[in-house]
Amino acid sequence: RKEVEQDPGPFNVPEGATVAFNCTYSNSASQSFFWYRQDCRKEPKLLMSVYSSGNEDGRFTAQLNRASQYISLLIRDSKLSDSATYLCVVNPDEYMRFGAGTRLTVKP
Amino acid sequence: DTGVSQNPRHKITKRGQNVTFRCDPISEHNRLYWYRQTLGQGPEFLTYFQNEAQLEKSRLLSDRFSAERPKGSFSTLEIQRTEQGDSAMYLCASSFRRGASPLHFGNGTRLTVT
């Protein structure tokens, strides 16, 4: 079983749509959680940290369910510029584990 | 620019040759990581340093791979006797030594072994 699992997509949505990505992780000792965004042939960039109580950053909302070992990312009012791969990241010990990513394409 | 810097950006080499990549982390960060990423996959951990000490290595890091961070600043990753399976993006990242501290990645070095 992979340490971090994500639905690979692709998700193809129209501008303005709301889209949600899910992620599960296997190590219950994990303490830190993040979502990264990666554009084609570029490096991953931090989108947001994920806190136990859930957190929001503009159109982006992240949720964590420790009991189910589940993380989610909700994007509201999708923009063309949101098209990218979204990586779920978990840190159970000294280094981060990355999911394979969920690809999002937002269309006009 | 005070971000993480990697060079070269691209490297094409023939099978059997040795290659070396360099990473300059953000100067305030004491942790430096190397990851490898292939198409359609997320980054896979290779190794990390805290200051000059290499603290952990993945089983992915065969004997042909070696990494150094001699003065706790820049790091090098060397691959000896390259194989076609080594073709990937090699990503360097740095962070503070705190569990919740996120990684800051460099642009990566894209290696193609022919």
Interface residues (C-beta under 8 A of the other chain):
Chain A: V4 P8 Q31 S32 F34 R41 K42 E43 P44 K45 L46 S49 L87 N91 E94 Y95 M96 R97 F98 G99 A100 G101
Chain B: Y33 Y35 G40 Q41 G42 P43 E44 F45 Y48 L55 E56 L91 G99 A100 P102 L103 H104 F105 G106 N107 G108 R110
